[in-house]
Amino acid sequence: MIDRRLRTFPAALPSLALVLTLGLGFLLSACASTAVAPGSDLPSEDGADGTLPRIMAGLSEDAAGVNAGIWLEDFDSIAASAQAIADHPTVSDEERASIQAVLGEDMADFALGDKTVHETAVSLVEAAKAQDMAEVLALNAKMQTECVACHTEFRGRLADR
């Protein structure tokens, strides 16, 4: 026989998803904010210099913006931050070559992760414009999962170059 507590589990999923999404977002923001050392001489705040660490720092800020928008139920803020993620700067040709040299055949997986995040962010913009919080939460969780998977797979190798 199924325990009565398990019957209420599906009803608790939206709340659980919100807590997990916001907690993971906070954790990612805190971890990613240390990706670029304080006082570094990277020239831009928006990734315009084309370096992966600077681009990732900008994406961290944008992800934090999505999460702040979720907390406040500010769909315009969610949409704007998700659009910034979708439109993030690209790495310079020199940086791309450096990444390719380190990753070799795994470059395709790296590019696929970026594409997945981009497409998910575009969908997140649409969900925010529709003010569909359940879809916003699901897409944000998907985007964060892809980000964490990519970081787990590639961050160490790319940090050492």
N, C-alpha and C positions, 0 to 999 in steps of 0.2 A: 504494500500500500504506500502511496506517495504521501510524504510528510506534508502537512498543511502549509508549512513555511515555503515549500517549493512551489505551491500554487500561486503565491503572490510574487514569485520571482519575475515573471514576465512583466508585471506591472511596474516593478522597480527598475527595469532596464533603462528607461530614459534618465532617471536620476543617477543611476550608476554610471551611465555613459557620460553624463555631464561632469560628475566628480572625477572620473578617470581622465577625461579630456582636459579638464582644467588643471588637474594635478600633473599630468604629463606635460602640458604646455608650460607650466611654471618650471618644472624640472628642466625641460629643454632650454627655456629662456635663460635659466641660471647657468646651465652648463655651457651653452653656446656663447654667452656673453664673455667668457674667458678665452674664446678662441683666438682673439687678437690681443696681444699683450698691451697693457696700459702703457701709454707713451710711445707706442710703435710709430714709425715714421711713414705708415701707409697714408697716401695723400688724400683719399676721399672717404667720406662717410657713407656713400651710397653704392659702392662697388664699382664705380666708374673706372677705377684703375685696372680692373680686370683680374685681380688676384682672388683666388678661391677663398682665402680667409676673410677678406673684406666682404665678398659677396655673401658668405655664410653668416657673417655678423649682421648684415642687412636683413637677411632672411629671418634670423633670430628675432630681430626687432619686429618684423612684419608678423611673424607667428605670435609673438606676444600681443600684438595689436588685435589679431583675430581673437585670442583668448580673452583679452580685456573687453572686447565687444560682446563676447558671449556672456561674460559675467554681468554686463550692463544691459544685455538684450538690445544692444545698439547695432541694428542691422546695417546701417550705413557705414559704420566703422568696420564691421566684419567684412563687408563687400570691398571697402577701400584697401584694407590690409591684405585680403586675399588677392585682389587685383595686383597689388605690389609684388606679391609672391609670384603670381603668374608672369609678370613682366620683369622679373629680376634681371639685372645686367648679366651679360655673358662673360665668360673668361676670355682673356686676350689670346691671340694666336700663340704667343710664346708660352702662356700658362697652359693652354690646351696641349701643346707639344710636351710639356713637362709632365702633365697628368698622364698622357698617353704612354710616355716612356716608363712611368712607374707601374701603370695598370696593365699595359699590354693588351691581351685578349679580353681582360675584364673591363676594358673601356666601354664596351657595348652595354654591359650591365649598369655601369655608372650613368651612361647616357639615358638608358631606359628608366632608371630611377628619377632622373631629372624630368623626363617627359611625363612620367606618371604624376609627379608632384605638380607640374604645370597644368596638366589636364584636370587634376583634382581641384586645384585652386580655381580654375575657370568655372568648374561646376559649383564650387563653394560660393563664388560671386553670385551666381544665378540663384542658389538657394537662399542667400542672404537677401537678395532683391525681392524674392518671393516671401520673405519673412517666415521661412519654414525652419524653425529651430531644430526639429528632429533631424532634418536632412543636413543642416549646418553641422550639428554634432557628429553625425555619421561621417560626413566628408572630412571634417577636421580630424577625427580619429584616424581615418584612412590616410590623410596627408601626413600626420605625425608618425604613423606606423612606417610609412615609406621613408620618411626622413631618418628615423632611428635605425631602420634596417640598413640604409645607405651608410650612415655614420659608423655603424657596427662593422660593416664590411670594409669600408675604405678609409676612414679617418686616420687610423694608425699608419697605414702605408703612405698616405699622402702627407701626413705631418712630418714624416722623416725625410722628405725630399729636399 
